[in-house]
Amino acid sequence: MQLNSGARDIVADRPRPVEAPTIALRRIAAACRWAPFAATLVPAATIAGSPVHASALSIALAVAVSLACAAGAAARAPYTLITAVAGVCVAAACIWVLTQASYAALGVIVAPALGAAAGLSTAGHERAAGGRFDAAIAGAAALVLVAIRWSLDRDAMAVAAVAVVALPALLSIAAVRPRAGGRLAAGVAAAVLALGAGTVAYAGATTPSAGWFGALVSHGPRDQRMVAITFDDGPDPPYTLEVARVLDDHGVKGTFFTVGKALEARPDISRALLADGHLLANHSYHHDAVRWLDPSYGELGSTQDAFKRTLGVCPAFFRPPHGTHTPFMTRQADQRGMTVVTWDVSAADWATDDPALVARRVLDKVRPGSIILLHDGLDGHIGADRSVVVAALPMILDGLRERGLQPVTLDRLLGRPGYVERC
């Protein structure tokens, strides 16, 4: 029997029954709709595991910022395929960046981008039917992430956190089948992607081992049982010469990354180090927190000029202040035939007055080829108290000897000249 056109229209307008598998999928998606919020704890977990400035305030701030951004994105952002995918991608990138963190501030910096990304991946879950236990599931996911962080490591937590964000988002996409997206969705996705890109770029600039912005060296060969002990921010009387005395007593030579303004204030100290066979290197002129943004980066050249005037040598190694490195710095170093050097072992000796803790942090992390970071000064300020390093150094040297590791100067560790012909 054939239907007339009016009857066909009535039949076409009737809602089609939802198949049982689709209903089940929607219920699962709804139950997991807030699970991505658990990933907002990752910055706090990273901060809590950092040896540097891991205060309760910074942990609370990271949690608050991340949760606020997640809630805002989930409530306001349109739910489309493009926003969901952008949220998952940015969240995964931020979580990976946090596994590279060596200082607590990065957790707070990453928190806004990670929170917004988690919120975007959550935005459409409310459109799935059902979901009585969604909050309980999100809480359980958060507890699982914390347990993984403390029982295993940051890398394992990162893998679990990415799954917590990605799997519910994929379930929601499969259950709700969102539209591709319009102008508003594209704008929101672009904004979150830009925020994520800026966050990742900042992390790359401030992570000592990240060579995204030009070649750098953070450790030497792993197949030789040698390490380099390096000292930043001097010269600083009387501690720089006391450090040199301890090294000499153990038959060891060190590498001193020297601040230009301190060199010109006390050239006699650096002159004594040079005469004693220690290696001197460039650590910028002012050692501040803003000049790294200067595209011309005159800091490197100013310090080379100070070395030439006062000591008659031109260092071949450059260490960026605070380890913050940019393409501008690496270009300046390349043009002068210099090598950018960071580190792979830091004791955070500027944040404690416990020598035993400083020594333990070094000895727990050191490996063949390691470049160890210590400080005989602080930001190039004359008279800074560095007695903690002087007291920790004998314990570090004894511990290295027990492990069969030989401390050498940086040029020997890397097999490169310590000085260049022209500044």
C-alpha positions in Angstrom: 0.0 0.0 0.0 1.4 3.4 -0.9 1.0 6.4 1.4 0.0 9.8 0.1 2.3 12.8 0.6 0.6 14.0 3.8 0.9 10.6 5.4 4.5 10.3 4.4 5.2 13.7 6.1 3.6 12.5 9.3 5.6 9.3 9.4 8.8 11.3 8.7 8.2 13.7 11.6 7.8 10.9 14.1 10.9 10.6 16.4 12.9 7.5 15.6 13.4 5.1 18.5 16.9 5.3 20.0 18.7 2.0 19.9 19.7 0.4 23.1 23.5 0.5 22.5 23.2 4.3 21.9 21.3 4.7 25.2 23.9 2.8 27.1 26.7 4.9 25.5 25.0 8.1 26.5 24.6 6.9 30.0 28.2 6.0 30.3 29.2 9.4 28.8 27.0 11.2 31.2 28.4 9.3 34.2 31.9 10.4 33.1 31.0 13.9 32.1 33.0 15.6 35.0 35.9 13.2 35.0 38.2 15.6 33.0 38.0 18.0 36.0 40.2 15.5 37.8 43.1 16.5 35.5 43.0 20.0 37.0 44.8 18.5 40.0 47.9 17.8 37.9 49.5 21.2 38.3 49.1 21.0 42.1 50.5 17.5 42.1 53.5 18.8 40.1 54.1 21.6 42.5 53.9 19.4 45.5 56.6 17.2 44.1 59.0 20.1 43.3 61.9 20.9 45.7 61.7 24.6 44.9 59.1 27.0 46.5 56.5 24.3 46.8 54.4 26.3 49.3 50.8 25.5 50.3 49.8 28.8 48.8 51.1 27.9 45.4 49.4 24.5 45.5 46.1 26.1 46.5 46.4 28.8 43.8 47.1 26.2 41.1 44.0 24.2 42.1 41.8 27.3 42.3 42.9 28.8 39.0 42.6 25.4 37.2 39.2 24.6 38.5 37.9 28.1 37.9 39.0 28.0 34.2 37.6 24.5 33.8 34.2 25.5 35.2 34.0 28.7 33.1 34.9 26.8 29.9 32.4 24.0 30.6 29.6 26.4 31.4 30.1 29.0 28.6 31.8 27.2 25.7 29.7 25.8 22.8 29.9 22.1 22.5 31.1 21.2 19.0 33.6 18.8 17.5 36.2 21.5 17.1 36.1 22.7 20.7 36.1 19.1 22.1 39.2 18.2 20.0 41.0 21.4 20.8 40.3 20.8 24.5 41.8 17.3 24.4 44.9 18.4 22.4 45.7 21.4 24.7 45.1 19.4 27.8 47.5 16.7 26.6 50.1 19.3 25.8 49.9 21.0 29.1 50.0 17.7 31.0 53.1 16.7 29.1 54.7 20.1 29.9 54.1 19.6 33.6 56.2 16.3 33.5 59.2 18.5 32.5 58.7 21.0 35.3 61.7 21.7 37.5 60.2 24.5 39.6 56.9 25.1 41.3 55.9 28.3 39.5 55.3 26.4 36.2 52.4 24.6 37.8 50.6 27.9 38.4 51.5 29.1 34.9 50.1 26.0 33.2 46.9 25.9 35.4 44.8 28.3 33.3 45.4 26.6 30.0 45.0 23.1 31.4 41.8 24.1 33.2 40.2 25.7 30.2 41.1 22.7 28.0 39.6 20.3 30.5 36.5 22.4 30.6 36.2 22.4 26.8 36.4 18.6 26.7 33.7 18.5 29.4 31.3 21.0 27.9 29.1 18.6 25.9 28.7 15.8 28.5 25.7 17.5 30.1 23.8 16.8 26.8 24.0 13.0 27.4 21.2 11.5 29.3 21.4 10.1 32.8 24.4 10.4 35.1 23.6 10.0 38.9 27.2 9.2 39.9 29.1 11.6 37.7 30.6 13.6 40.7 31.6 10.4 42.4 33.4 9.2 39.3 35.2 12.5 38.9 36.3 12.3 42.6 37.5 8.8 42.1 39.5 9.8 39.0 41.1 12.5 41.0 42.1 10.1 43.8 43.5 7.7 41.2 45.7 10.4 39.7 47.0 11.5 43.1 47.7 7.9 44.1 49.6 7.3 40.8 51.6 10.5 41.4 52.9 9.4 44.8 53.2 5.7 44.2 54.9 5.9 40.8 56.0 9.1 39.1 55.0 12.1 37.1 55.1 10.4 33.8 52.7 7.7 34.9 50.4 10.3 36.3 50.5 12.2 33.0 49.4 9.2 31.0 46.5 8.6 33.4 45.5 12.3 33.3 45.5 12.4 29.5 43.2 9.3 29.6 40.9 11.0 32.1 40.5 13.9 29.7 40.4 12.1 26.4 38.3 9.0 27.0 35.2 10.8 28.4 35.5 13.4 25.5 35.5 10.6 23.0 32.6 8.9 24.6 30.6 12.1 24.5 31.5 12.7 20.9 30.3 9.2 20.0 27.1 9.5 22.1 26.0 13.0 21.3 27.6 13.4 17.8 28.2 17.2 18.0 28.1 19.4 14.9 31.4 20.4 13.4 31.3 24.0 14.7 30.6 27.6 13.7 32.4 30.9 14.0 32.0 31.1 17.8 33.3 27.5 18.3 36.2 28.2 16.0 37.0 31.4 18.0 36.9 29.6 21.3 39.0 26.7 20.0 41.6 29.2 18.5 41.8 31.1 21.8 42.4 28.0 23.9 44.9 26.7 21.3 46.7 30.1 21.5 46.8 30.0 25.3 48.1 26.4 25.2 50.8 27.3 22.7 51.9 30.3 24.7 52.0 28.1 27.9 54.1 25.4 26.1 56.5 28.0 24.7 57.1 29.5 28.1 57.6 26.1 29.6 60.1 25.3 26.8 62.0 28.6 27.5 62.3 27.9 31.2 62.9 24.1 31.2 66.7 23.5 31.3 66.7 20.4 29.2 64.4 21.7 26.4 66.3 22.6 23.3 63.2 23.8 21.3 64.7 27.3 20.8 68.2 26.4 19.6 70.9 23.9 20.5 71.9 23.6 24.1 73.8 21.1 26.3 72.3 19.8 29.6 74.6 16.9 30.2 77.8 15.2 28.9 78.4 11.7 27.6 76.6 9.0 29.7 79.1 6.3 28.8 82.0 8.0 30.8 82.1 8.2 34.6 82.8 11.9 34.7 80.6 14.8 35.9 81.0 18.6 35.9 80.4 20.7 39.0 79.4 24.2 38.0 78.8 27.3 40.1 76.6 30.2 39.1 76.2 33.9 40.0 79.7 34.7 41.4 82.2 35.9 42.1 81.1 36.5 45.6 83.6 37.1 48.4 84.5 35.2 50.5 82.5 32.2 49.4 83.8 31.8 45.9 87.4 31.4 47.1 86.2 29.1 49.9 84.5 26.9 47.3 87.7 26.9 45.3 89.7 25.9 48.4 87.4 22.9 49.1 87.7 21.8 45.4 91.5 22.1 45.6 91.6 20.1 48.9 89.9 17.3 47.0 92.0 17.6 43.9 89.1 18.8 41.8 88.6 21.8 39.4 85.3 23.5 38.9 83.5 25.6 36.3 82.4 29.0 37.4 79.6 30.7 35.4 80.4 34.4 36.2 78.1 37.4 36.2 79.6 40.4 34.4 78.8 43.1 36.9 80.3 40.9 39.8 83.4 40.2 37.7 84.0 43.9 37.2 83.4 44.6 40.9 85.8 41.9 42.0 88.1 40.9 39.2 90.7 39.7 41.7 88.6 36.7 42.6 88.1 35.6 39.0 91.7 36.2 38.3 92.7 33.9 41.2 90.3 31.2 39.9 91.7 31.4 36.4 95.3 31.2 37.7 94.4 28.1 39.8 93.1 26.2 36.8 89.4 26.5 37.2 87.3 27.2 34.1 85.4 30.5 33.8 82.2 30.9 31.8 79.6 33.5 30.9 76.5 33.9 32.9 75.1 37.3 31.6 76.0 40.8 32.8 73.1 41.8 35.1 71.4 38.4 35.8 68.0 39.9 36.0 64.5 38.5 35.1 63.6 40.8 32.1 66.5 41.2 29.7 66.0 37.7 28.3 63.1 39.2 26.4 65.4 41.6 24.5 65.8 40.3 20.9 69.3 41.8 20.6 70.3 40.3 24.0 73.3 42.4 24.6 73.9 40.7 28.0 76.1 38.0 26.4 78.3 40.4 24.6 78.7 42.8 27.5 80.0 40.0 29.7 82.4 38.8 27.0 83.7 42.3 26.8 84.1 42.4 30.6 86.1 39.1 30.5 88.3 40.5 27.7 89.1 43.7 29.6 89.7 42.3 33.0 91.1 38.8 32.4 92.1 38.7 28.7 90.1 35.6 27.9 86.8 34.9 26.1 84.7 32.1 27.6 83.3 29.5 25.2 80.3 28.5 27.4 77.2 30.5 28.2 74.5 29.7 30.8 71.3 31.8 30.6 70.2 33.4 33.9 67.7 31.1 35.7 68.1 28.7 32.7 65.6 30.8 30.7 66.7 30.5 27.1 65.3 32.0 23.9 66.2 31.9 20.2 67.8 35.3 20.6 70.3 34.0 23.1 71.2 30.9 21.1 71.7 33.1 18.0 74.1 35.4 19.9 76.0 32.4 21.2 76.2 30.7 17.8 77.5 33.9 16.2 80.3 34.0 18.8 81.2 30.3 18.5 79.9 29.6 22.0 77.9 26.8 23.5 74.7 27.3 25.6 75.0 25.0 28.7 72.3 24.3 31.3 72.2 21.3 33.7 70.5 18.1 34.6 71.1 18.1 38.4 70.0 21.0 40.6 70.1 21.0 44.4 68.0 24.2 44.7 70.7 25.4 47.1 69.3 29.0 47.0 66.1 27.8 48.6 67.5 26.1 51.7 70.2 26.5 54.4 70.6 22.8 55.0 73.9 21.5 53.6 73.0 17.9 54.1 69.8 18.4 52.0 71.8 20.1 49.2 74.2 17.2 49.1 71.5 14.6 49.2 69.6 16.2 46.3 72.7 16.2 44.2 73.7 12.6 45.0 70.2 11.3 44.5 70.0 12.6 40.9 73.6 12.5 39.7 74.5 10.1 36.8 77.6 9.7 34.6 77.8 12.8 32.4 75.7 15.0 34.7 76.2 18.7 34.9 75.6 19.8 38.5 74.3 23.2 39.3 75.4 25.0 42.5 75.7 28.6 43.4 78.7 30.4 44.8 76.7 33.7 44.5 73.2 34.9 44.1 72.2 37.0 41.1 75.7 38.6 41.0 75.2 40.4 44.3 78.4 40.9 46.2 78.2 39.6 49.8 75.4 37.0 49.4 75.6 34.3 52.0 76.6 31.0 50.3 77.9 29.2 53.3 75.4 26.4 52.7 77.2 25.5 49.4 80.6 25.6 51.1 79.4 23.2 53.8 77.6 20.9 51.3 80.5 20.7 48.9 82.7 18.2 50.8 79.8 15.8 51.2 79.0 16.1 47.5 82.6 15.4 46.5 82.9 12.4 48.9 79.6 11.0 47.6 80.8 11.3 44.0 84.0 9.5 44.8 82.1 6.7 46.5 80.0 6.3 43.3 83.0 6.2 41.1 82.3 9.5 39.5 85.1 11.9 38.7 84.4 15.7 38.8 86.0 17.5 35.9 85.8 20.9 34.3 83.1 21.4 31.7 85.4 21.6 28.7 86.8 18.2 29.6 83.4 16.7 30.1 82.1 17.9 26.8 85.3 17.6 24.8 85.2 21.2 23.7 87.5 24.2 24.2 86.8 26.2 27.3 87.7 29.5 25.6 87.3 31.0 22.1 89.8 33.2 20.3 87.6 36.3 19.9 85.0 37.8 22.2 
